[in-house]
């Protein structure tokens, strides 16, 4: 349907232009009919597409014009005796049948065009409403994050402030997912390459302070539903944050690399690795670690941690 709509004129041409183009379409099919070795058989079959094209491209008036022109051409050039405008009596039934069918095609084709245009308009309105909803949701989440950030500034306890800051970051991860939403068919999809790139850029800006630590993203062009994208974004947030906290001592230079690859049609691998001091020998499961484990389970995946060369490498294999 979308391919057909693309070739239809965006706005109807003038009456003169419509009828001129209709005449041209009829002439093209007339030349095709001349070149076909159909003998003296039913001469109208080749002209039905001309009526259909004229009607759906322009309007039923153009279809009626195509019907009239093709009827005259068929009588004059293909019905014996040729080169006469008055057909024999035995040709009246097929002529009347052709005219009736062609007029029906003209009316139905115009109705089809209008139905397609209404469907296209409804699709555009749906996309507009979808974008508005995504925008409002993102704004609401940003407001929540701002309120939490203000509350964090008023808290004197460093541990409580850290908890508030972590909550702010997680809310912003969800908000950023809504900024990448796009409507595909009946589903809301997130461009994961753009989402993870923006997310990691923001994380790097907020976490590195003055430390020379870079965040790199290597992601395939993958689109996922929000049900999958948001948990993956939260997993990346926790793993990158942990790398910044524990992988680099003081002003140690380094890099955190986030890789997101489609390994199978229904499975992706998320890899977060650093070139820091290596994986800790003992990891106490805090809130962030529990959150990562639960999110990986939510998307039907598994997660492993292993020493890198150098640094630490975390691989999450996720079902999508």
N, C-alpha and C positions, 0 to 999 in steps of 0.2 A: 504494500500500500504506500509506504513512504517513497519507494522508487518511482511509483507512478505520479505521486504528488510533485516530485521534484521536476518532472518534465512539463507539468501543466503551467500555463502562463500565470504569473503572480496576480496580474490584474487583466481583466478582459480587454482585448484590443477594440478599436473602433469597429463599427458595423462594416464599413468598407474594407478594412483590413481582414476581418473575419471571413467575409465572403470571398475576398481575393485569395486568401490562403486555402479556403475550402475548395475553390476552383482548381488551385494548384494541386491539392491532394487528389482530387478526382482525376485530373489529367495524368498524374503519376500512375494511378491504378489502371487508367485507360491504356496507357502505354504498356503496362505489365500484361494486361489482357490481350493486347495485340500480339505480344511476343509469345503467348502461351498457345501450344498446339491443341486447343480444345475442340476444334472443328465447329460444327453448327449446334452443339449441345446447349444446355442451359447457360445463357450468357451472363447471368447476374451474380454468380457466386463470388467472383473476384471483387465486386463492388461493395459487398457488405463491410469489409474493413474500412473502406473510404468513408462510409456513413458513420461507422463507430468512431473513427478518429476525429472526424469533424465535430461530432456531437460532444465527445468527452473533452476535446481540447478547447472548444468554444461554447456552443450552446445548441439547443435542439433546432433553432432556426437554421443554423449552419448544417445540421443533419438533414433537415428538410430540403435545403438547397442541394446538398449532395445527392439526395434521393432523386430529385427532379433531373439534375444534370446526368446522373448515371442512367436513368431511365431513357432519356433522349439518346444518349450515346449508344446504349444497347439496341434500341429500336433501329437507329440509323445505320449502325455499322455491323451488327451481329445477327439480326433477325431477318430472315428471307421474306420478301425480296429486299435486298440491302439498298441503302441510300434512299429510303423513303421514310417519312415521318409518320405514316399511317400503317400500323402493323396489321397483319391478317387477323381475322376473327379468332382463329384457333390459338392465337398468342395472348388474347385478353386475360384468360385466367392466370397464367404465370406472371403477367405484368402486374395485375391487381395484387396477387399474392406478394410479389417483390415489394411493391409500394407499401403495402400494409406492414410487412415485416420490417422494412427499413424505417418507417415512421415509428414503429414500436422500439426499434433499436435507438433511434434518436432521442425519444422521450426517456427511456431507461438509462441511456448513457449520461444524459444531463443529470438525472436523479442520482446516479452513481457518483458523478463528479461532486455534486453538492454534498452528498453524504461523506465523501472523502475530505472535503474542505471542512465540514463540521467536526469530523473526527480529528483533523489536524489542529483546529482551533482549540478543541477540548484538551488535546495533548499539550499544547503550549500553555494553556491556563493551568493545567495540572503541574507542569514544570515550574511555572511562576509561583504557585502556591507552595510547592515543595521547597523551593529556594527561600521563600519568605519564612516558612516554618523552621528550616535549618538555621537561618540567620537569627531568628528570634530565640531559638534554643541556645545557640552559641552565646548570644548576648546575655541571656539569663544565667548561663553557667559562668560567664566572665564576671557578672555581678556577684555571684556567690563567691567566686575566687577572690574578688576584691574585698568583700566583707571579711572573709577569713584572714586575708593579708592584713587588714586594718586591726583585726582582733589580735593577730600575732604580735603586732608592734606594741600593743598595750600589755603584753604578758612579760613579766620579768624573769620567770623561771626558764632557763635555757632549754631544758628538756621539753617543756610545753611549747615553747616557741618553735623548736625543731619539728614537733608533731604538727603544729599548725602549718608550717612551711611545706611539709610533705603533703598535707591535705590540699593546700593551694595548688601545688604542682599537679596532683592527680586530677583535680577538677579541671585544670587547664588542658591536660591531656585529652580529656573527654570533649572539651569545648573545641579543641583544634580538630578533632575528628569531624565535627559537624561543619567546620569551615571547608572541608574537602568533599562533602557529600555531593553526589550528583544522582539524578534520577535516570535509571536505565530500565526501560520497560516498566514493570510494576514494583521494582525494588529500588531501595536506597543504597547506593554503592559508594565506596571510598577509594580514591586513588591512593594506593598505599605508598607508592614512590614519593609523591608529593607530601603525603601526610608524615611519613617517617623523616623525610628531609627537613621539613619545617619543625617537627617535634625535636629532633636532635640538635638543630641549630639553636632553638630556644633553650634546650637543656644545657648546651655548651655555654651559651651566654650567661645563664644564671648560675652555673656551678663552678666554672673555671676560676672566677674572680680574676686574679692576676697571674694564675699559674699557666705555664705554656703547654696546655693539654688540648689537643685537637679532637674533634668528633667527626668521623667520616661515615658516610652512608653509601652503601652499594645495594641497590634494590631493583628487582625486576619490575616491569610494568604490570602490576597486578591490581585488580579491582575486587574488593571484598565487601560484603554486607557490613552494616554497622555492628551487627551481633558478633562478627569476627574481628573487625578492625579495632574497636575500642579496647577489648581485652589485650590484643597484641600491642597496641599503643601503651597501655599501662605496664605490660611486661617490659617493653623497651625502656620506659621511664625508670622502673625500679632497677633494671640491670645496669643501665648507664649511670644512674645515680650511685649505685654501689661501686662501680668501677672508679668513679671520681673520688669517692670517699676513701677507698682502701687500696687502690692499685698504685698510687703515686705518693711518695713521701715528700713532704714540704714543697719545694719548688722544682721537683723532678719533672723533666720534659717527657712527654709521651703522647699517645694517641689511643682513642677508643674507636673501634670500627664496628659498625652495625651492618650486617649483611642479611638480605631478605631475598631468598631464591625459591622459585617453584621447582620442586623436585619431581613431583608427580601431579597429574591433573587435580587430585584432591588432597595434596599435601605440600606444605611449604616448610622450609628450614629458616629459622631466625637464629643468627649467630651474633653474639656480642663478645668481642675479644679486645683485650688491651695488651700493651707491651710494658706493663708495670712490674711490680715485684713478685707477681705470681699468685696462685690461688692460696688462700689461707688454709692451714692444716686443720683448723677447727672452725666451723661456721655455726654460730648460735642463731637459731631460727627466730628472727624478730618479725615484726609486723610486715615489713617489706618482703621478706623471704616467704612467709606464709601466703601473702597476697599473690606472689609470682606462682607458687605451687598451685593455688586454687584456680588462678586464671588459666594456667596451662591445662589443668583438668577440665575446665569449663569448655575450652575449645577442642577437647579430645586429643591432647598431645602428651609428649614426654619431654623431660628436660635433663640434661647432663652437664656436669662441670668437670673440666680437665685442665691440666697445666698447658699453657701455650709455649711458644718458643720465641721470645720469652712471654711472660705475663700469664693471663688466665683466659680461658675460652669457655663460654657457656653456649650450648646448642639446645634450642627448643624446636622439636619437630612437631608441627601443628597441623591438624586436619582442617581443611577449608572446604 
